[in-house]
Amino acid sequence: MTGARLLRGAAGAAGFLVAGELVIRFGLSEDLLFPPPSAILYEAARLPADAGFLAGVGTTLANWALGLLIAIAVAVPAGVLLGALSPVERAIRPVLEFMRPIPSVAIIPLAILLIPVDELMKVSVIVYASIWPILINTMYGMHDVDPLAKETLRSFGFGPLAVLARVSLPSAAPFVATGIRIAAGIALVLAVSAELVAGGVAGIGVYVNVAGSGNRMDLMMAATFWAGVFGVLANVVLLAGERRLFRWHHARTGAAA
């Protein structure tokens, strides 16, 4: 089933590229405005040998990883606390519901004004954007814990911390993993977006800006293509780890479906 799904996805992508190539080659679109997919893929294949691009990739991925790790360190304990203590969650919920819908990209100009250090500003924006899916999924996972399992453990004399460690956290762990996987994609989007808006010395977004200033649409699209590839790879790796670590959860949800 997985192999067939991959083949269908590859066939769909190939069909899209061929259609785009034909549209441009037959003059339905100007090459100067949008290069053909073959030119984009050619430049994308050359970029791994470009030292400037590789330096930008290293900077972007370093900021992405640091921001995501900080978000995990903040959001998971906060989600556990809010999910375990209903009065605290009810008190904090209005603030969360006000801040969560604010588009993360919209706070980049404000972050530029408030945080003069370039890399710190970008990491801060990544952290802000990444916290929400991890926090909400952790809270949801804590709410989804089987109350009968908790009561059973309490009946054997286990205290709140033991119940949390033995029942609540293991039960919520798959939800936390899903939140981290979602946050990873959002973090990469914000890492590149912050570079596009704020600039800097290196980064995928900086490389795209430089290519655009030189009217190199093919390089812009090629660098954007690699940003998408990194996002897909991060999702695939995290999803594979999630399924490997939490087979029991996927088996249970599959049986329920």
C-alpha positions as CSV (number, residue, x, y, z in Angstrom):
1,M,0.0,0.0,0.0
2,T,2.8,2.4,0.9
3,G,4.7,1.6,-2.4
4,A,1.5,2.2,-4.5
5,R,0.9,5.5,-2.7
6,L,4.5,6.6,-3.4
7,L,4.2,5.6,-7.1
8,R,0.9,7.6,-7.4
9,G,2.5,10.6,-5.8
10,A,5.6,10.4,-8.1
11,A,3.3,10.0,-11.2
12,G,1.3,13.0,-10.1
13,A,4.4,15.2,-9.6
14,A,5.9,14.0,-12.9
15,G,2.6,14.9,-14.7
16,F,2.5,18.3,-13.1
17,L,6.1,19.0,-14.2
18,V,5.5,17.8,-17.8
19,A,2.3,19.9,-18.0
20,G,4.2,23.0,-16.8
21,E,7.1,22.4,-19.2
22,L,4.7,22.1,-22.2
23,V,2.7,25.2,-21.2
24,I,5.9,27.3,-21.1
25,R,7.6,25.8,-24.1
26,F,4.6,26.3,-26.3
27,G,4.5,30.0,-25.4
28,L,1.6,30.1,-23.1
29,S,3.8,31.8,-20.5
30,E,6.9,34.0,-20.7
31,D,10.1,32.3,-19.8
32,L,11.4,35.5,-18.2
33,L,8.4,35.5,-15.8
34,F,8.6,31.9,-14.9
35,P,11.3,29.5,-16.1
36,P,10.3,26.0,-17.3
37,P,10.5,23.2,-14.7
38,S,13.5,21.6,-16.5
39,A,15.5,24.8,-15.9
40,I,14.5,24.9,-12.3
41,L,15.4,21.2,-11.8
42,Y,18.8,21.7,-13.5
43,E,19.7,24.6,-11.2
44,A,18.4,22.6,-8.2
45,A,20.8,19.7,-9.2
46,R,23.7,22.2,-9.3
47,L,23.0,23.9,-6.0
48,P,24.5,21.2,-3.7
49,A,27.8,22.1,-5.3
50,D,27.3,25.9,-4.5
51,A,29.3,26.8,-1.4
52,G,27.2,29.9,-0.8
53,F,24.0,27.9,-0.9
54,L,25.3,25.2,1.4
55,A,26.3,27.8,3.9
56,G,22.8,29.2,3.8
57,V,21.3,25.7,4.2
58,G,23.5,25.2,7.3
59,T,22.4,28.5,8.8
60,T,18.7,27.9,8.1
61,L,18.7,24.3,9.5
62,A,20.7,25.4,12.6
63,N,18.1,28.1,13.4
64,W,15.3,25.6,12.6
65,A,16.7,22.9,14.9
66,L,17.5,25.3,17.8
67,G,14.1,27.0,17.6
68,L,12.3,23.6,17.5
69,L,14.2,22.2,20.4
70,I,13.5,25.3,22.5
71,A,9.8,25.1,21.6
72,I,9.7,21.4,22.7
73,A,11.4,22.2,26.0
74,V,8.8,24.9,26.7
75,A,5.6,23.6,25.2
76,V,5.7,20.0,26.4
77,P,6.0,20.8,30.2
78,A,3.5,23.6,29.8
79,G,1.0,21.3,27.9
80,V,1.4,18.6,30.6
81,L,0.8,21.1,33.3
82,L,-2.3,22.7,31.7
83,G,-3.6,19.3,30.7
84,A,-3.3,17.9,34.2
85,L,-4.6,20.9,36.0
86,S,-8.0,21.9,34.7
87,P,-8.4,25.1,36.8
88,V,-5.0,26.4,35.5
89,E,-6.1,25.6,31.9
90,R,-9.4,27.4,32.3
91,A,-7.5,30.4,33.6
92,I,-5.0,30.4,30.8
93,R,-7.2,29.4,27.9
94,P,-8.5,32.9,27.0
95,V,-4.9,34.1,26.6
96,L,-4.0,31.0,24.5
97,E,-7.0,31.4,22.3
98,F,-6.1,35.1,21.7
99,M,-2.5,34.5,20.8
100,R,-2.7,31.2,18.9
101,P,-4.5,32.6,15.8
102,I,-2.1,35.5,15.3
103,P,-0.1,34.6,12.1
104,S,3.5,33.9,13.0
105,V,4.8,35.7,9.9
106,A,3.0,38.9,11.0
107,I,5.1,39.2,14.1
108,I,8.4,39.2,12.2
109,P,8.5,43.0,11.7
110,L,7.7,43.4,15.5
111,A,10.5,40.9,16.3
112,I,12.9,42.9,14.2
113,L,12.2,46.0,16.2
114,L,12.3,44.3,19.6
115,I,15.3,42.0,19.1
116,P,18.3,43.6,17.4
117,V,20.4,40.4,17.3
118,D,19.7,38.9,13.9
119,E,19.9,35.2,14.6
120,L,18.2,35.6,18.0
121,M,15.3,37.3,16.4
122,K,14.9,34.5,13.8
123,V,15.1,31.8,16.5
124,S,12.6,33.6,18.6
125,V,10.1,33.8,15.7
126,I,10.6,30.1,15.1
127,V,10.0,29.3,18.8
128,Y,6.8,31.3,18.8
129,A,5.4,29.6,15.8
130,S,6.4,26.1,16.9
131,I,5.1,26.2,20.4
132,W,1.4,26.2,19.5
133,P,1.0,22.8,17.8
134,I,3.1,21.1,20.4
135,L,1.3,22.8,23.3
136,I,-2.2,22.1,22.0
137,N,-1.4,18.5,21.1
138,T,0.1,17.8,24.5
139,M,-2.9,19.2,26.2
140,Y,-5.2,17.2,24.0
141,G,-3.2,14.1,24.7
142,M,-3.5,14.7,28.5
143,H,-7.2,15.0,28.1
144,D,-7.4,11.7,26.1
145,V,-5.9,9.6,28.9
146,D,-8.2,6.8,30.0
147,P,-9.7,7.9,33.3
148,L,-10.2,4.2,34.3
149,A,-6.5,3.5,34.0
150,K,-5.7,6.5,36.3
151,E,-8.3,5.4,38.8
152,T,-7.0,1.8,38.8
153,L,-3.5,3.0,39.6
154,R,-4.8,5.3,42.3
155,S,-6.7,2.4,43.8
156,F,-3.4,0.6,44.3
157,G,-2.0,3.5,46.3
158,F,0.0,5.3,43.6
159,G,0.2,9.1,44.1
160,P,-0.3,11.8,41.4
161,L,3.3,11.9,40.2
162,A,3.3,8.1,39.8
163,V,0.0,8.2,37.9
164,L,1.4,11.0,35.7
165,A,4.6,9.1,34.9
166,R,3.1,5.6,34.5
167,V,-0.2,6.4,32.7
168,S,-0.7,10.0,31.6
169,L,2.7,10.7,29.9
170,P,2.9,7.4,28.0
171,S,-0.7,7.8,26.8
172,A,-0.1,11.5,25.7
173,A,3.3,10.8,24.1
174,P,1.9,10.0,20.6
175,F,0.0,13.2,20.6
176,V,3.2,15.1,21.6
177,A,5.1,13.4,18.8
178,T,2.4,14.5,16.3
179,G,2.6,18.1,17.6
180,I,6.4,18.0,17.1
181,R,6.1,16.7,13.6
182,I,3.6,19.5,12.7
183,A,5.7,22.1,14.4
184,A,8.8,21.0,12.4
185,G,7.2,22.0,9.2
186,I,5.9,25.3,10.6
187,A,9.4,26.0,12.0
188,L,11.0,25.6,8.6
189,V,8.5,27.9,7.0
190,L,9.2,30.6,9.6
191,A,13.0,30.0,9.4
192,V,12.9,30.8,5.6
193,S,10.3,33.5,6.0
194,A,12.3,35.4,8.6
195,E,15.3,35.3,6.3
196,L,13.3,36.6,3.4
197,V,11.9,39.5,5.5
198,A,14.9,40.4,7.7
199,G,17.8,39.3,5.4
200,G,21.1,38.5,7.0
201,V,24.4,37.0,6.1
202,A,23.4,33.5,5.1
203,G,20.3,31.4,4.8
204,I,18.0,29.9,2.2
205,G,15.8,32.9,2.3
206,V,18.8,35.2,2.0
207,Y,19.9,33.2,-1.1
208,V,16.5,33.5,-2.6
209,N,16.6,37.3,-2.1
210,V,20.0,37.6,-3.7
211,A,18.9,35.5,-6.7
212,G,15.8,37.6,-7.0
213,S,17.9,40.8,-7.0
214,G,19.9,39.4,-9.9
215,N,16.7,38.5,-11.8
216,R,17.5,34.8,-11.5
217,M,14.1,33.3,-11.2
218,D,15.5,29.8,-11.9
219,L,17.8,30.1,-8.9
220,M,15.0,31.5,-6.7
221,M,12.7,28.5,-7.6
222,A,15.6,26.0,-7.3
223,A,16.4,27.2,-3.7
224,T,12.7,27.2,-2.9
225,F,12.5,23.6,-4.2
226,W,15.3,22.6,-1.8
227,A,13.4,24.2,1.1
228,G,10.4,22.1,0.2
229,V,12.6,19.0,0.0
230,F,14.0,19.6,3.5
231,G,10.4,20.0,4.8
232,V,9.4,16.7,3.2
233,L,12.4,14.9,4.6
234,A,11.9,16.2,8.1
235,N,8.2,15.1,8.0
236,V,9.2,11.6,6.6
237,V,11.9,11.1,9.3
238,L,9.7,12.2,12.1
239,L,6.7,10.2,10.9
240,A,8.8,7.1,10.6
241,G,10.1,7.6,14.1
242,E,6.6,8.2,15.4
243,R,5.3,5.0,13.9
244,R,8.2,3.0,15.1
245,L,8.0,4.3,18.7
246,F,4.2,4.2,19.0
247,R,3.1,1.2,17.0
248,W,0.6,0.3,19.7
249,H,-1.1,3.7,19.3
250,H,-1.4,3.4,15.5
251,A,-2.7,-0.2,15.9
252,R,-5.3,1.0,18.3
253,T,-6.4,4.0,16.2
254,G,-6.4,1.8,13.1
255,A,-8.6,-0.8,14.8
256,A,-11.0,1.9,16.1
257,A,-11.3,3.3,12.5
